[in-house]
Amino acid sequence: MILIRKVADDYGWLGNMSPYPLEWEGKVFRTAEALFQCLRFQDEDCIEEILSQKSPMAAKMIAKRCKASMVVVPMGPKDLENMSLVLRLKIEQHPKVKEKLIETGSEEILEDCSKRARGSGLFWGAALKDGQWHGENWLGKLWMEIRAELSEFN
């Protein structure tokens, strides 16, 4: 099993906090997290403030602060669609990420949210409790879906 935990870990490159800038609609986003958060808004002030943050965690905190202006429901269908877009942009714009993803073979990919298992953690990832993983693990599922598509063409 491949666990997404910290950026510095072996599979940290799968996380949205990893330092892979993305370009989308003529703008450069420092990380997947920054783009993902911006996609939840139409309010240019919120978007610009998220874009100005140097760290992905700061971008996420600004998005939380601007929550009242969100036009995408967190953890809803459009949020999933946006995450899929972000991950696909990441492999398109960073061939090494694509290569590493394919190299994971058929291993299960899971975002380990055990240390912060609450709220969105159990939607995007899962937590280990009593020897069992609990959570929806949508980040892992999306990565595995993309990997399966790539494998069909290689």
C-alpha positions in Angstrom: 0.0 0.0 0.0 1.2 3.5 -0.9 0.5 6.0 1.8 0.4 9.8 1.1 1.5 11.5 4.3 4.1 14.3 4.4 5.7 15.9 1.4 9.2 14.7 2.5 8.0 11.1 2.6 8.7 8.6 -0.3 5.2 9.3 -1.8 4.8 12.9 -0.8 4.9 13.9 -4.4 1.3 12.5 -4.7 0.1 15.1 -2.1 -1.3 18.5 -3.1 1.2 20.2 -0.8 4.1 19.0 -2.8 6.1 21.7 -4.7 4.9 21.2 -8.2 3.7 24.4 -9.8 0.8 24.2 -12.1 -0.3 26.5 -14.9 -4.0 26.9 -15.7 -5.9 29.5 -17.6 -2.8 31.7 -18.0 -2.0 31.7 -14.3 0.8 29.9 -12.4 -0.1 28.3 -9.1 2.7 27.3 -6.7 1.1 24.0 -5.8 -1.8 21.7 -6.7 -3.3 22.8 -3.4 -3.3 26.5 -4.4 -5.0 25.7 -7.7 -7.5 23.3 -6.1 -8.5 26.0 -3.5 -8.8 28.7 -6.2 -11.1 26.5 -8.2 -13.6 26.8 -5.4 -14.0 30.5 -6.0 -15.1 33.1 -8.5 -14.3 36.0 -6.2 -11.1 37.5 -7.7 -10.0 39.0 -4.4 -10.1 35.5 -2.7 -8.3 34.0 -5.7 -5.6 36.6 -5.7 -5.1 36.3 -2.0 -4.7 32.5 -2.3 -2.4 32.9 -5.3 -0.2 35.3 -3.3 0.6 32.7 -0.5 4.0 31.2 -0.6 3.0 27.9 1.2 0.2 25.5 0.2 -1.0 25.4 3.8 -1.3 29.2 3.9 -3.3 29.0 0.6 -5.6 26.5 2.2 -6.1 28.7 5.3 -7.0 31.7 3.1 -9.6 29.6 1.3 -11.1 28.6 4.7 -11.2 32.2 5.7 -13.0 33.1 2.4 -15.4 30.1 2.8 -18.5 32.3 2.6 -17.5 33.2 -1.0 -17.0 29.7 -2.2 -19.1 28.7 -5.2 -18.1 25.0 -5.1 -19.4 22.9 -2.3 -16.4 21.3 -0.5 -16.4 17.5 -0.9 -19.2 17.7 -3.5 -19.3 16.5 -7.1 -17.7 19.6 -8.6 -15.0 19.5 -5.9 -14.2 15.9 -7.0 -14.2 17.0 -10.7 -11.8 19.9 -9.8 -9.4 17.6 -7.9 -9.3 15.2 -10.9 -8.5 18.2 -13.1 -5.7 19.3 -10.8 -4.1 15.8 -10.6 -4.3 15.5 -14.4 -2.6 18.8 -14.9 0.1 17.7 -12.4 1.0 14.6 -14.5 0.7 16.5 -17.8 3.0 19.3 -16.7 5.4 17.2 -14.7 6.4 14.1 -16.7 8.4 12.7 -13.7 5.2 12.6 -11.6 3.5 10.7 -14.4 6.4 8.3 -14.6 6.5 7.7 -10.9 2.7 7.2 -10.8 2.9 4.5 -13.5 5.8 2.9 -11.5 3.5 2.4 -8.5 1.9 -0.5 -10.5 -1.3 -1.8 -9.0 -0.6 -0.8 -5.4 -3.4 0.8 -3.5 -2.9 4.5 -2.9 -4.3 6.0 0.2 -4.0 9.4 1.9 -3.2 8.6 5.5 -5.2 11.1 7.7 -4.8 9.0 10.9 -3.2 11.9 12.8 -5.9 14.4 11.8 -8.9 12.1 11.3 -11.9 14.3 11.2 -14.0 16.3 8.6 -12.5 16.4 5.2 -9.7 14.0 6.1 -12.1 11.1 5.9 -13.4 12.3 2.6 -10.1 12.8 0.8 -8.2 10.2 2.8 -8.7 7.6 5.5 -7.6 6.9 9.0 -6.3 3.7 10.5 -8.3 2.6 13.5 -8.1 -0.8 15.2 -6.2 -2.2 12.2 -8.8 -1.1 9.6 -8.8 1.9 7.3 -11.9 4.1 7.6 -12.7 6.9 5.1 -13.6 7.5 1.5 -10.0 8.1 0.3 -11.0 10.1 -2.8 -7.5 11.5 -3.3 -6.2 7.9 -3.5 -9.1 6.8 -5.7 -8.6 9.6 -8.2 -4.9 8.8 -8.4 -5.6 5.1 -9.0 -8.2 6.0 -11.6 -5.7 8.2 -13.5 -3.0 5.5 -13.2 -5.4 2.9 -14.7 -6.1 5.2 -17.6 -2.4 5.8 -18.2 -1.7 2.0 -18.0 -4.3 1.4 -20.8 -2.2 3.6 -23.1 1.2 2.3 -22.2 
